Amino acid sequence: MNSETKITAIRRSGIEGTVDAPSQSLAERIRESSFVSYWQDEWKPLAIISAVFLMCYYIPVGNLRFDNAVMESFYLVKWYAQEHVLLCLVPAFFIAGAIGVFVSQEGVMKYLGPTASKWIAYPVASISGTVLAVCSCTVLPLFAGIWTRGAGLGPASAFLYSGPAINVLAIILTARILGIELGIARAAGAVAFSVVIGLLMHAIFRKEEEQRTEETLATMGSMNLDGRPLWKTTIYFAFMVGILVFANWGKPDINTGFWYSIYSTKWVITGALSLGFAAVMVMWFGVPLWKMAISVAAVGIIGSFFPHDPLVPFTAGVIALSVMATTSEGETQDWFNESWGFAKQIMPLLLFGVLIAGFLLGRPDKEGMIPNEWISWALGGNSIGANAIASVAGAFMYFATLTEVPIVQGLIGSGMGKGPALALLLAGPALSLPSMLVINSVMGFKKTFVFVSLVCVLSTIAGIMFGSFVD
């Protein structure tokens, strides 16, 4: 076929081309045709629509494992909403918003900034996270708060890991149920990891940190606050952190002793802290006394109708605080706006992540799409593969505070080695699929990938070393 015949064939096929230049190749004419140029722009939407259609067409409804996994995802997100959103996340959002409004950027830079002394920044970050003793999702708003105020990547990463990982009660529970050796190894590993991961994150992203520090210092002059004394701000945060900690105080495994006495009176302690917080809001933050008096009275009356369901008056208190903050002016309203901003950014990602985690892995002692037998089979012995699988599986699973201990106990009973058990305990509480999604939205994919990889790699190494030692 000669050149003119080829051009005629293209015309007849309905594809427009440049036919005035016989020397132009057929491939070039096709690339320039309107048909090809159209789909160069539209192939992505077509691919997405086609993929969604095929998923809907071949969705395995009626398959027992698939149906069970779908139900597990909804069970898990329901449980998460009932047990963690109001008591954990909402107070954390308010604390994160307060960090963004009431904590001076100079203070954050002084103690947690990239230029702060490592002997100060990393202990402060680790201790701050340890005091909170929250799960991997609850720590996220607090991490976002200090990150946006200028905390260095290293200290912020140390805080992000230490919050859920260095939980004193969980470590004690580990030693009591899983053995003193595993409890000591978990405590030592978690403390060391928080510092090592922070130092490595700072070293890996040193150049980006230097640029970010320059930008932060350049904007600090326009963000000075009114000079409220540090002791007032400290008391204000102490009340909020106390409410978060005691409202979520977990029940120990025995009904006697010091820890159980705190658990049995946790709502009395939470109520007293709430009254102290209300007084601080009136005295130092300009909330009118009459508004606070009406709110406290309303919460008290509601609580009297639900004496055995503390979540109801707690929810009423949150609503009352939100109404007071939004109807006030100045920094109190700024505080609520900042908290609401964190909630809008983080909450959808967390709930979506919990749904996916439930679909794949199910709830504790339940199965999702991935059979528990696969995990138990893969975690036996002390091989590199077993420890790596334990670290990665733990990183993607969602563990509420203290639930990791009975889960690991069950896996050990199914043949899991002591090394992989430690690897899972070091990686699991600190990470989850929902937390990964949020961390990615805060500091980007590259830093999130490195952080998750460091946690998994270090947990794997610690598991291998511990397994070799106990064997």
Long-range contacts (C-beta under 8 A, 24 or more apart in sequence): 65-367, 65-369, 65-371, 66-369, 68-362, 68-367, 68-368, 69-358, 69-359, 69-360, 69-362, 69-367, 69-368, 69-369, 70-359, 72-358, 72-359, 72-362, 72-363, 72-366, 72-367, 72-368, 73-354, 73-355, 73-356, 73-357, 73-358, 73-359, 73-368, 74-355, 74-358, 75-358, 75-363, 75-366, 76-354, 76-355, 76-357, 76-358, 76-362, 76-363, 76-398, 77-351, 77-354, 77-355, 77-358, 79-363, 80-351, 80-354, 80-398, 80-400, 81-351, 83-400, 84-135, 84-137, 84-138, 84-400, 85-347, 86-311, 86-314, 86-315, 86-318, 87-247, 87-248, 87-311, 87-314, 88-134, 88-135, 88-137, 88-138, 88-244, 88-248, 89-137, 89-138, 89-141, 89-343, 89-346, 89-347, 89-350, 90-318, 91-240, 91-243, 91-244, 91-247, 92-134, 92-138, 92-139, 92-140, 92-141, 92-142, 92-244, 93-141, 93-339, 93-340, 93-342, 93-343, 93-346, 94-240, 94-321, 94-335, 94-339, 95-141, 95-142, 95-145, 95-237, 95-240, 95-241, 95-244, 96-141, 96-142, 96-144, 96-145, 96-338, 96-339, 96-342, 97-145, 97-335, 97-336, 97-337, 97-338, 97-339, 97-340, 97-341, 97-342, 98-145, 98-236, 98-237, 98-240, 98-335, 98-338, 98-339, 99-142, 99-145, 99-146, 99-149, 100-145, 100-148, 100-149, 100-338, 100-342, 101-331, 101-334, 101-335, 101-338, 102-225, 102-228, 102-233, 102-236, 102-237, 102-331, 102-335, 103-149, 103-233, 104-224, 104-225, 105-149, 105-150, 105-216, 105-220, 105-223, 106-220, 106-224, 107-230, 108-146, 108-149, 108-150, 108-151, 109-150, 109-216, 109-217, 109-220, 112-146, 112-150, 112-151, 112-152, 112-155, 112-156, 112-159, 113-150, 113-151, 113-152, 113-155, 113-213, 113-216, 114-152, 114-153, 114-154, 114-202, 114-209, 114-210, 114-212, 114-213, 115-152, 115-213, 116-152, 116-155, 118-154, 118-199, 121-152, 121-154, 121-155, 121-158, 122-154, 122-155, 122-158, 122-194, 122-195, 122-198, 122-199, 124-155, 125-151, 125-155, 125-156, 125-158, 125-159, 125-162, 125-194, 125-198, 126-158, 126-159, 126-162, 126-166, 126-191, 126-194, 126-195, 127-162, 128-159, 128-162, 129-158, 129-159, 129-160, 129-161, 129-162, 129-163, 129-164, 129-165, 129-166, 129-194, 130-162, 130-163, 130-166, 130-167, 130-168, 131-241, 131-245, 132-163, 132-241, 132-244, 132-245, 133-163, 133-167, 133-168, 133-169, 133-170, 133-245, 133-401, 134-163, 134-164, 134-244, 134-248, 134-401, 135-164, 135-399, 135-400, 135-401, 135-429, 136-163, 136-164, 136-398, 136-399, 136-429, 136-430, 136-431, 136-432, 136-434, 136-435, 137-350, 137-398, 137-432, 137-434, 137-435, 137-438, 138-163, 138-164, 138-244, 138-248, 139-163, 139-164, 139-435, 140-346, 140-350, 140-435, 140-438, 140-439, 140-442, 141-342, 141-343, 141-346, 143-439, 143-442, 144-342, 144-345, 144-346, 144-438, 144-442, 145-342, 147-442, 147-443, 150-216, 150-220, 152-202, 152-209, 152-213, 153-201, 153-202, 153-205, 153-208, 153-209, 153-212, 153-443, 153-447, 154-198, 154-199, 154-201, 154-202, 154-209, 155-198, 156-198, 157-197, 157-198, 157-201, 157-202, 157-451, 158-194, 158-195, 158-197, 158-198, 159-194, 160-430, 160-439, 160-451, 161-190, 161-193, 161-194, 161-197, 161-198, 161-430, 161-455, 162-190, 162-191, 162-194, 164-401, 164-429, 164-430, 165-190, 165-193, 165-194, 165-426, 165-429, 165-430, 166-190, 166-191, 166-194, 167-401, 167-402, 167-429, 169-250, 169-252, 169-259, 169-402, 170-401, 170-402, 170-404, 170-405, 170-429, 172-259, 173-252, 173-253, 173-402, 173-405, 174-405, 174-425, 176-253, 177-253, 177-405, 177-406, 177-409, 178-405, 178-408, 178-409, 178-412, 178-421, 181-418, 181-470, 182-418, 182-421, 182-422, 182-425, 182-466, 185-422, 185-462, 185-466, 186-422, 186-425, 186-426, 189-422, 189-426, 189-459, 189-462, 190-426, 190-430, 193-426, 193-430, 193-455, 193-458, 193-459, 193-462, 196-458, 197-451, 197-454, 197-455, 197-458, 200-454, 201-447, 201-450, 201-451, 201-454, 204-450, 205-447, 205-450, 226-331, 228-284, 232-280, 232-284, 235-280, 236-277, 236-280, 236-284, 236-285, 239-273, 239-274, 239-276, 239-277, 239-280, 240-277, 242-269, 242-270, 242-273, 243-270, 243-273, 243-274, 243-277, 246-270, 246-273, 247-314, 248-401, 250-401, 250-402, 267-310, 270-310, 270-314, 274-317, 281-324, 281-332, 285-331, 285-332, 286-328, 286-330, 286-331, 286-332, 287-324, 287-328, 287-332, 291-324, 291-327, 292-324, 295-320, 295-321, 295-323, 295-324, 345-438, 345-441, 345-442, 346-438, 346-441, 349-434, 349-437, 349-438, 349-441, 350-434, 350-435, 350-437, 350-438, 351-434, 352-434, 352-437, 353-398, 353-432, 353-433, 353-434, 353-435, 353-436, 353-437, 353-438, 354-398, 354-434, 356-433, 357-396, 357-397, 357-398, 357-432, 357-433, 357-434, 358-398, 360-396, 360-433, 361-393, 361-396, 361-397, 361-398, 364-403, 364-406, 364-407, 365-407, 365-410, 372-414, 375-411, 376-411, 376-414, 376-415, 376-416, 377-415, 379-411, 379-415, 379-416, 379-417, 379-420, 379-424, 380-415, 380-416, 380-417, 381-417, 382-417, 382-418, 382-419, 382-420, 382-463, 382-464, 382-467, 382-468, 382-471, 384-460, 384-464, 386-417, 386-419, 386-420, 387-419, 387-420, 387-423, 387-459, 387-460, 387-463, 387-464, 387-467, 388-423, 388-456, 388-460, 389-420, 390-416, 390-420, 390-421, 390-423, 390-424, 390-427, 390-459, 390-460, 390-463, 391-423, 391-424, 391-426, 391-427, 391-455, 391-456, 391-457, 391-459, 391-460, 391-463, 392-427, 392-456, 393-424, 394-423, 394-424, 394-425, 394-426, 394-427, 394-428, 394-431, 394-459, 395-427, 395-428, 395-430, 395-431, 395-432, 395-436, 395-452, 395-455, 395-456, 396-431, 396-432, 396-433, 396-436, 397-428, 397-432, 397-433, 398-432, 398-433, 398-434, 399-428, 399-429, 399-432, 401-429, 404-428, 404-429, 417-467, 418-466, 418-467, 418-470, 418-471, 419-463, 419-464, 419-465, 419-466, 419-467, 419-468, 419-470, 420-463, 420-467, 421-463, 422-459, 422-462, 422-463, 422-466, 422-467, 423-459, 423-460, 423-462, 423-463, 424-459, 424-463, 426-455, 426-458, 426-459, 426-462, 426-463, 427-455, 427-456, 427-459, 430-455, 431-455
